[in-house]
Amino acid sequence: LELRAGRAAEEAAERELAEGAEQLARVGDPGALQRQLAALGEQRDALRSRQDVLRGQQQAAQQAAQRAQGELNDAKYRDIHKRYASQQVAVKTTELALSDLDKYYKALEKALLVFHSSKMADINKVVKELWQKTYRGQDIDYIQIKADTEGAGTRSYNYRVVMYSGSAELEMRGRCSAGQKVLACLIIRLALAETFCLNCGILALDEPTTNLDAENSASLARALKSLMESRAGQENFQLIVITHDEAFATLIGSREVADSLWRVTKDPATQHTLVTPEALRD
């Protein structure tokens, strides 16, 4: 009986041993299991660390959201959507207005350039005619005003007077006599008045014959007479000439072009100014 019991125990032990071997075969190498366990432990630690970081970020985000919500509840952000929409409309309206102003500015610039070119052509036409009628010298055929722009696309001009002799163009500054300079100034003033002052027809000349010789003084008188004759039909035209040159005053003081001639003197006794009418010559 003891032998039978021993054999039964042996068989049971062999079966347990076989089952253990079978389970061990299913599990695999213990070293590999240890390594796998260590790797899984590292992953677990990394995930826990990542979890802690994310929890910190979550708390920071929640705090920021709470602060933002508190700011949104403030009075200055009340009806912010309506105010934003209103500002959007204002911005778009301003942008459209700026666009329109830019178009207007460019159109105005173009119109001013065209107007300037047109008026300069008119002025130079009158300047040329008056010079050729007035100047008796042979060295200058006519003069013109040149307008040089200071920069591209600007309306800043540098004006200069040039003289022409044949086909040659020369700067008048520093190359003309005092009489030529005075005559050029008078002619340019007359041309400006002719071009711009049609509705304001009063023109005053104070000592226009200063530095002019007798021949050019007489030519200027003839030019002024021509101007007065051409403006005879213009009711508001009035030319006032102040001069000490009696010969010049006599030349322009004819009855056909002048309305009145006055002599201004000083009374030596009272030192008062005396204004007396003079007879116009026929």
Buried (B, 14 or more C-beta within 10 A) or exposed (E): EEEEEEEEEEEEEEEEEEEEEEEEEEEEEEEEEEEEEEEEEEEEEEEEEEEEEEEEEEEEEEEEEEEEEEEEEEEEEEEEEEEEEEEEEEEEEEEEEEEEEEEEEEEEEEEEEEEEEEEBEBBBBBBBBBBEBBBEBEEBBBBBBBEEEEEEEEEEEEEEBBBBEEEEEEEBEEEBEEBBBBBBEBBBBBBBBBBEEEEEBEBEBEEBBBBBEEEBBBBBBBBBBBBBEEBEEEEEBBBEBEBEBEEBBBBBBBEEBBEEBEEEEEEEEEEEEEEEEEEBEE
